[in-house]
């Protein structure tokens, strides 16, 4: 059977891959002239570097499994530097041991890090003795952390990490969607510290919770030379096995048995919608207005990435640093790319990937490239004393690229999925995770759903 797939990002390509494995024929429709979505690698300063995500979570199986199926698993590379800093209280301070998704479980290490004030460290250490009920319904992650550990842990640790990953604010992000491991611990015990400390060791099959601190395996992996190689391998595999990828072919209408696009109407036996929610919503409106209403309300954040190269011989002994909103800077994080990845290291040259923008903060998107570079340079001078003219600079913008997950998001998505007709399924980051493994998993699951319901 032929399955139409709307959207050629990693979720859509993974769906096409799964359709082929199940004996079907996929047709991918992508409005852009290239596929891969935010998985993009560009030549910068004489070297190939990722301008979107630069790695994937290794402790979820989906991305590693896909790389294995494509023959890429033999060369996967872990970061050369695994520690990181946070810019807090006017200085770069190394993240302490005992953090699980930013939540501290070692009060002494946290106090010694200097990230929190003495009062903030004492408040965090008192968490096991703070009264309160275990977590009930889905709540905002920030509200849970503030109740248990105080404002400083939420603002200087959990928000820069989990808020930064999602380009959002932990005070408006669902704990169940963005931090299910923390949600499970909060439901298991009144004390998060106690519950996280006694979490079982990861099982031997590798299906361990993200951020589990007891594993010595790499947390992240990448494809040397850039994650665009994963896209290229997927495209080659799909085309070689009889699938079709149509770029520059925007979709204007769908049914369970046809797709109308710029190139005409194509008959299919099922549809996977793997485009952003604001693209998918008008497509499903005629079929399932309730689903369209839910999808149309999902907010999105925009992010700008600034690449900078410096002639500098300093030793950067970490993967980079996070910047809490409370520090008042425009930048949200800086990845020390040439220290983080061995394949990007060059003597006397530093490569930085500096991020700006989050939900509710569109300042970076409103600046022209020169102004944004100037602001990032000023923030780098403040945080890591990086001064002087960069040897090279480039700005990459990702407008409306990070879906947000308010409390109750999972229930709303479940309602949208239930409202869709047989033969139509959803995939992509809007469902429940911006990470590459989550998107791959959603694409493959959507493909199986369509094949099962349309067969």
VMD Tcl script that draws the C-alpha trace (Angstrom):
set ca {
  {0.00 0.00 0.00}
  {1.05 3.60 -0.62}
  {1.40 5.91 2.38}
  {1.64 9.65 1.95}
  {3.88 11.41 4.46}
  {3.50 15.16 4.90}
  {6.77 16.61 6.15}
  {10.33 15.56 5.37}
  {11.97 16.19 8.73}
  {13.48 13.35 10.73}
  {10.03 12.17 11.89}
  {8.69 12.01 8.34}
  {11.78 10.27 7.00}
  {11.67 7.77 9.86}
  {8.02 7.11 9.00}
  {8.98 6.45 5.37}
  {11.73 4.10 6.51}
  {9.24 2.15 8.65}
  {6.66 1.97 5.86}
  {9.28 0.32 3.65}
  {10.26 -2.12 6.38}
  {6.58 -3.11 6.71}
  {6.24 -3.74 2.97}
  {4.53 -0.49 1.97}
  {5.56 2.31 -0.39}
  {6.07 5.80 1.09}
  {5.71 9.12 -0.71}
  {7.21 12.02 1.24}
  {5.93 15.55 0.54}
  {8.23 18.35 1.69}
  {7.48 22.02 1.00}
  {11.14 23.03 1.32}
  {13.74 22.30 -1.31}
  {15.58 20.03 1.10}
  {14.57 17.38 3.61}
  {15.88 16.82 7.11}
  {14.18 19.67 8.95}
  {16.46 21.01 11.66}
  {19.09 18.33 11.02}
  {21.37 20.50 8.95}
  {25.13 20.54 8.53}
  {26.97 23.43 6.87}
  {30.55 24.26 6.03}
  {31.77 26.94 8.40}
  {35.30 28.19 8.87}
  {36.57 25.32 6.70}
  {34.84 22.55 8.64}
  {31.42 20.85 8.56}
  {29.36 21.74 11.63}
  {25.75 21.16 12.65}
  {23.58 24.27 12.66}
  {20.64 22.58 14.39}
  {20.91 19.77 16.93}
  {24.44 18.39 17.16}
  {23.73 15.06 18.88}
  {21.02 12.71 20.07}
  {20.25 11.09 23.39}
  {21.94 7.69 23.41}
  {19.97 6.27 26.33}
  {16.78 6.19 24.30}
  {16.96 3.43 21.69}
  {15.26 4.98 18.65}
  {18.13 6.97 17.10}
  {20.79 4.35 17.81}
  {18.56 1.64 16.35}
  {17.92 3.68 13.19}
  {21.66 4.30 12.78}
  {22.22 0.56 13.17}
  {19.67 -0.21 10.46}
  {21.36 2.29 8.14}
  {24.88 1.01 8.84}
  {25.98 4.17 10.68}
  {26.29 2.76 14.18}
  {29.93 1.72 13.87}
  {31.16 5.31 13.72}
  {28.99 7.03 16.29}
  {30.98 9.41 18.45}
  {30.40 10.43 22.10}
  {31.36 13.92 23.26}
  {35.03 14.43 24.08}
  {33.96 16.68 26.96}
  {31.07 15.62 29.17}
  {30.96 18.19 31.97}
  {29.33 21.58 31.58}
  {29.03 24.92 33.33}
  {26.24 27.31 34.20}
  {26.76 31.07 34.34}
  {25.40 31.91 37.77}
  {26.08 34.63 40.29}
  {28.39 36.39 37.83}
  {30.73 33.49 37.01}
  {30.96 30.20 35.14}
  {30.40 27.42 37.65}
  {30.72 23.73 36.87}
  {27.54 21.70 37.21}
  {27.88 19.50 40.30}
  {27.69 15.73 40.57}
  {24.34 14.24 41.48}
  {22.14 16.20 39.07}
  {19.31 14.31 37.39}
  {17.79 16.49 34.68}
  {18.95 19.48 36.71}
  {17.43 18.24 39.97}
  {20.10 18.01 42.71}
  {20.48 14.81 44.74}
  {23.85 15.62 46.36}
  {23.39 18.65 48.64}
  {27.10 18.92 49.50}
  {28.21 18.92 45.86}
  {25.52 21.48 45.07}
  {26.64 23.78 47.91}
  {30.30 23.53 46.85}
  {29.46 24.44 43.24}
  {28.58 28.01 44.19}
  {25.67 28.05 41.74}
  {23.19 28.82 44.51}
  {23.41 31.34 47.30}
  {24.07 29.89 50.76}
  {20.36 30.30 51.51}
  {19.39 28.64 48.22}
  {21.72 25.69 48.89}
  {20.31 25.27 52.39}
  {16.76 25.39 51.05}
  {17.59 22.70 48.47}
  {19.24 20.50 51.09}
  {16.07 20.66 53.18}
  {13.93 19.14 50.41}
  {13.49 15.70 52.06}
  {11.95 17.43 55.09}
  {9.61 19.79 53.22}
  {5.99 18.72 53.74}
  {3.58 18.23 50.90}
  {1.70 15.58 48.97}
  {3.06 13.50 46.15}
  {2.38 14.78 42.62}
  {-1.13 14.19 41.33}
  {-2.28 15.40 37.94}
  {0.09 16.84 35.36}
  {1.61 20.05 36.69}
  {4.10 22.65 35.52}
  {7.63 21.38 36.09}
  {8.71 24.69 37.59}
  {5.92 24.66 40.15}
  {6.96 21.20 41.37}
  {10.65 22.12 41.63}
  {9.94 25.41 43.38}
  {7.70 23.68 45.95}
  {10.29 21.05 46.70}
  {13.65 22.87 46.32}
  {12.96 26.59 46.24}
  {13.24 29.20 43.51}
  {17.01 29.05 42.98}
  {17.12 25.40 41.92}
  {14.28 26.03 39.49}
  {15.77 29.21 38.04}
  {19.49 28.40 38.00}
  {19.51 24.67 37.27}
  {16.30 23.11 35.99}
  {15.13 26.00 33.82}
  {18.47 26.55 32.02}
  {18.70 22.81 31.33}
  {15.18 21.58 30.59}
  {13.78 24.98 29.71}
  {16.77 25.47 27.43}
  {16.35 22.11 25.69}
  {12.75 23.02 24.92}
  {13.37 26.75 24.31}
  {10.71 27.33 26.93}
  {10.04 28.14 30.57}
  {9.75 25.40 33.17}
  {6.97 27.36 34.84}
  {4.78 26.71 31.79}
  {6.07 23.28 30.69}
  {4.36 19.99 31.56}
  {6.33 17.84 33.98}
  {4.86 14.68 32.43}
  {5.94 15.63 28.90}
  {9.36 17.22 29.39}
  {10.54 15.34 32.50}
  {8.67 12.02 32.88}
  {11.45 10.62 35.08}
  {10.98 13.46 37.55}
  {7.21 13.10 37.34}
  {7.45 9.41 38.18}
  {9.70 10.16 41.15}
  {7.34 12.89 42.36}
  {4.45 10.42 42.33}
  {6.47 7.72 44.07}
  {7.49 9.77 47.10}
  {6.82 13.12 48.68}
  {10.60 13.73 48.54}
  {12.02 14.00 45.04}
  {15.57 13.62 46.36}
  {14.72 10.38 48.11}
  {12.82 8.97 45.12}
  {15.53 9.84 42.60}
  {18.28 8.39 44.77}
  {16.56 5.04 45.06}
  {15.62 4.83 41.37}
  {16.54 1.35 40.09}
  {19.65 0.83 38.02}
  {19.06 0.89 34.26}
  {18.13 -2.49 32.78}
  {20.69 -4.24 30.55}
  {18.67 -3.75 27.36}
  {19.50 -0.05 27.31}
  {15.90 1.19 27.74}
  {16.90 3.32 30.70}
  {15.31 6.64 31.65}
  {16.95 9.71 30.15}
  {19.42 11.28 32.57}
  {19.83 8.20 34.78}
  {23.02 8.91 36.69}
  {24.16 5.35 37.38}
  {25.15 4.43 33.82}
  {28.66 4.80 32.44}
  {27.44 4.70 28.85}
  {27.58 7.92 26.80}
  {24.59 10.16 27.34}
  {24.85 11.63 23.84}
  {26.15 10.46 20.48}
  {26.61 12.03 17.07}
  {27.61 11.16 13.54}
  {31.10 12.57 12.86}
  {30.87 15.00 9.99}
  {27.38 16.11 10.98}
  {23.88 14.76 11.50}
  {23.02 15.59 7.89}
  {24.76 12.30 7.15}
  {21.90 10.55 8.95}
  {19.46 12.38 6.70}
  {21.49 11.52 3.59}
  {21.62 7.84 4.57}
  {17.86 7.79 5.17}
  {17.11 9.45 1.84}
  {19.39 7.08 -0.04}
  {17.85 4.05 1.66}
  {14.27 5.23 1.02}
  {14.86 5.94 -2.67}
  {16.88 2.78 -3.31}
  {14.06 0.64 -1.87}
  {11.34 2.20 -3.98}
  {10.12 5.11 -1.86}
  {9.60 8.59 -3.27}
  {10.64 11.97 -1.86}
  {9.13 15.10 -3.39}
  {10.76 18.36 -2.35}
  {9.31 21.77 -3.07}
  {5.88 20.13 -3.07}
  {3.69 21.85 -0.46}
  {0.52 20.01 0.53}
  {-2.78 21.91 0.48}
  {-5.29 19.17 1.33}
  {-5.58 15.58 2.52}
  {-8.00 12.75 3.01}
  {-7.35 9.21 4.17}
  {-7.03 8.23 0.51}
  {-5.46 11.22 -1.24}
  {-3.04 14.09 -0.91}
  {-3.37 17.32 -2.88}
  {-0.12 19.18 -3.35}
  {1.54 21.62 -5.69}
  {2.24 18.75 -8.10}
  {-1.39 17.56 -8.17}
  {-3.48 14.91 -6.41}
  {-1.88 11.63 -5.37}
  {-3.89 8.56 -4.39}
  {-2.71 6.87 -1.18}
  {-4.05 4.32 1.28}
  {-2.96 6.20 4.41}
  {-1.42 9.48 5.57}
  {1.22 10.35 8.18}
  {1.23 14.03 9.16}
  {4.77 14.85 10.29}
  {4.77 18.61 9.74}
  {4.64 21.27 12.50}
  {1.29 21.49 14.27}
  {0.49 24.88 12.73}
  {0.92 23.30 9.27}
  {-1.02 20.15 10.14}
  {-4.00 21.90 11.78}
  {-5.54 23.39 8.61}
  {-4.98 20.11 6.74}
  {-7.03 18.09 9.23}
  {-9.71 20.76 9.74}
  {-12.10 19.27 7.16}
  {-11.60 15.75 8.53}
  {-11.41 16.34 12.27}
  {-12.14 19.91 13.40}
  {-11.62 18.93 17.04}
  {-8.11 17.70 16.31}
  {-7.40 20.81 14.26}
  {-8.50 23.01 17.14}
  {-6.10 21.29 19.52}
  {-3.16 21.39 17.12}
  {-3.71 25.04 16.25}
  {-3.30 26.08 19.88}
  {0.15 24.51 20.38}
  {2.56 27.43 20.90}
  {6.00 27.52 19.28}
  {9.26 29.25 20.14}
  {11.91 30.63 17.79}
  {15.65 30.24 18.24}
  {18.68 31.84 16.60}
  {22.02 30.04 16.43}
  {25.21 32.08 16.02}
  {28.37 30.28 14.90}
  {31.63 31.96 15.88}
  {35.25 30.98 15.25}
  {38.11 32.50 17.23}
  {41.88 32.28 17.05}
  {42.37 31.34 20.67}
  {44.50 28.67 22.33}
  {42.76 28.50 25.69}
  {41.78 25.06 27.02}
  {38.01 24.77 27.26}
  {37.57 21.65 29.37}
  {33.79 21.20 29.06}
  {31.04 20.96 26.49}
  {29.86 24.53 27.13}
  {27.59 26.41 29.50}
  {23.99 27.38 30.18}
  {22.70 30.86 31.00}
  {19.68 31.27 33.33}
  {17.14 33.95 32.47}
  {17.88 35.52 35.85}
  {21.33 36.60 34.62}
  {19.71 39.10 32.25}
  {21.64 38.16 29.10}
  {20.28 37.57 25.61}
  {22.13 34.29 25.08}
  {20.66 31.10 26.53}
  {23.61 28.73 26.05}
  {27.00 28.39 24.41}
  {28.35 25.10 23.12}
  {32.15 24.87 23.00}
  {31.88 22.80 19.83}
  {35.61 22.37 19.22}
  {36.07 21.00 22.74}
  {32.85 19.04 22.83}
  {33.53 17.03 19.66}
  {36.88 15.51 18.70}
  {36.14 15.82 14.98}
  {35.80 19.60 15.33}
  {39.02 20.16 17.30}
  {41.80 22.21 15.68}
  {44.86 23.59 17.47}
  {44.55 27.28 18.25}
  {40.98 27.53 16.95}
  {37.78 27.69 19.01}
  {34.38 27.03 17.48}
  {31.31 28.19 19.39}
  {27.59 27.61 18.83}
  {25.73 30.32 20.73}
  {21.96 30.14 21.17}
  {19.41 32.88 21.80}
  {15.63 32.91 21.92}
  {12.97 31.05 23.85}
  {9.20 31.08 24.16}
  {8.13 34.62 24.96}
  {11.51 36.11 24.01}
  {11.69 37.04 20.31}
  {14.41 39.69 20.67}
  {17.00 37.70 18.74}
  {14.63 37.10 15.85}
  {14.00 40.84 15.56}
  {17.69 41.73 15.20}
  {19.60 41.74 11.96}
  {22.59 39.41 11.75}
  {25.21 42.06 12.58}
  {23.34 43.20 15.69}
  {22.81 39.65 16.88}
  {26.49 38.78 16.42}
  {27.43 41.92 18.35}
  {25.08 40.97 21.20}
  {26.42 37.41 21.33}
  {30.00 38.69 21.39}
  {29.14 41.02 24.26}
  {27.54 38.16 26.20}
  {30.57 35.95 25.56}
  {32.84 38.69 26.89}
  {30.69 38.84 30.03}
  {30.46 35.11 30.61}
  {33.79 33.66 29.46}
  {35.96 36.71 28.77}
  {36.01 35.93 25.04}
  {37.09 39.18 23.42}
  {38.45 40.35 20.10}
  {37.15 39.93 16.57}
  {35.97 36.47 15.54}
  {37.67 34.96 12.52}
  {34.27 33.93 11.17}
  {30.64 34.40 12.15}
  {27.29 33.18 10.85}
  {23.68 33.37 12.05}
  {21.13 30.60 11.47}
  {17.52 31.24 12.39}
  {14.91 28.65 13.32}
  {11.54 30.47 13.42}
  {8.64 28.68 15.12}
  {10.76 25.58 15.52}
  {10.24 24.47 19.14}
  {6.73 23.34 20.15}
  {5.79 24.06 23.74}
  {4.15 21.57 26.10}
  {1.91 23.22 28.71}
  {0.44 21.09 31.52}
  {-2.16 18.73 30.13}
  {-0.39 18.53 26.75}
  {-0.35 14.73 26.60}
  {-4.09 14.50 27.25}
  {-4.83 17.07 24.54}
  {-2.65 15.22 22.02}
  {-4.38 11.95 22.90}
  {-7.73 13.63 22.21}
  {-6.47 14.94 18.87}
  {-5.19 11.51 17.86}
  {-8.49 9.89 18.83}
  {-10.43 12.38 16.68}
  {-8.55 11.52 13.48}
  {-10.13 9.17 10.94}
  {-8.71 5.71 10.32}
  {-5.71 5.83 8.06}
  {-4.43 9.23 9.30}
  {-1.78 9.52 12.02}
  {0.33 12.25 13.61}
  {4.10 12.36 14.10}
  {6.75 14.88 15.02}
  {8.01 17.05 17.83}
  {4.61 18.56 18.64}
  {3.42 15.24 20.02}
  {5.73 15.06 23.01}
  {9.42 15.73 22.53}
  {11.87 17.81 20.51}
  {14.69 15.26 20.73}
  {15.76 13.26 17.69}
  {14.93 9.86 19.28}
  {11.44 11.06 20.23}
  {10.80 12.31 16.69}
  {12.09 9.09 15.14}
  {9.94 7.02 17.48}
  {6.84 9.08 16.71}
  {7.38 8.73 12.96}
  {7.83 4.99 13.07}
  {4.85 4.51 15.40}
  {2.65 6.65 13.13}
  {3.65 4.56 10.12}
  {2.73 1.34 11.92}
  {-0.60 2.84 13.00}
  {-1.52 3.86 9.48}
  {-0.55 0.52 8.02}
  {-2.53 -1.36 10.66}
  {-5.66 0.78 10.38}
  {-5.61 1.02 6.57}
  {-4.69 -2.56 5.76}
}
mol new
graphics top color blue
foreach p $ca { graphics top sphere $p radius 0.5 }
foreach p [lrange $ca 0 end-1] q [lrange $ca 1 end] { graphics top cylinder $p $q radius 0.2 }
display resetview
